[in-house]
Amino acid sequence: MVTVNSTGHDAYLANGNECGDRTVSRFLAMGERPGRDVYCD
């Protein structure tokens, strides 16, 4: 699970959270999931 410390529904590519964007983009582009849950502050 990827958790992004943000408000609203637009957490991906809309709020400037580099950690969340990088983690989700890696999954979408390469199918790679993190080895454990990721919390992006």
C-alpha positions as CSV (number, residue, x, y, z in Angstrom):
1,M,0.0,0.0,0.0
2,V,1.2,3.5,-0.8
3,T,0.0,6.3,1.5
4,V,0.5,9.9,0.6
5,N,0.1,12.6,3.3
6,S,-2.3,14.8,1.3
7,T,-5.9,15.9,1.2
8,G,-8.5,15.2,-1.5
9,H,-8.6,12.5,-4.1
10,D,-5.9,13.7,-6.4
11,A,-2.7,12.3,-4.8
12,Y,-1.0,11.1,-8.0
13,L,0.8,13.7,-10.1
14,A,-1.4,16.5,-8.8
15,N,0.0,17.5,-5.4
16,G,3.8,17.5,-6.0
17,N,4.6,14.6,-3.7
18,E,7.7,13.2,-5.4
19,C,7.8,10.0,-3.2
20,G,4.2,9.0,-4.1
21,D,4.6,10.0,-7.8
22,R,7.8,8.0,-8.1
23,T,6.4,4.9,-6.4
24,V,3.2,4.8,-8.4
25,S,4.9,5.6,-11.7
26,R,7.4,2.8,-11.2
27,F,4.5,0.4,-10.7
28,L,2.6,1.6,-13.8
29,A,5.6,1.6,-16.0
30,M,7.4,-1.5,-14.9
31,G,5.0,-3.4,-12.7
32,E,7.4,-3.1,-9.7
33,R,5.7,-3.1,-6.3
34,P,7.5,-1.9,-3.2
35,G,8.8,-4.6,-1.0
36,R,6.8,-3.1,1.9
37,D,4.2,-0.5,2.5
38,V,5.3,3.0,1.6
39,Y,4.3,6.2,3.6
40,C,5.1,9.4,1.7
41,D,5.1,12.5,3.9
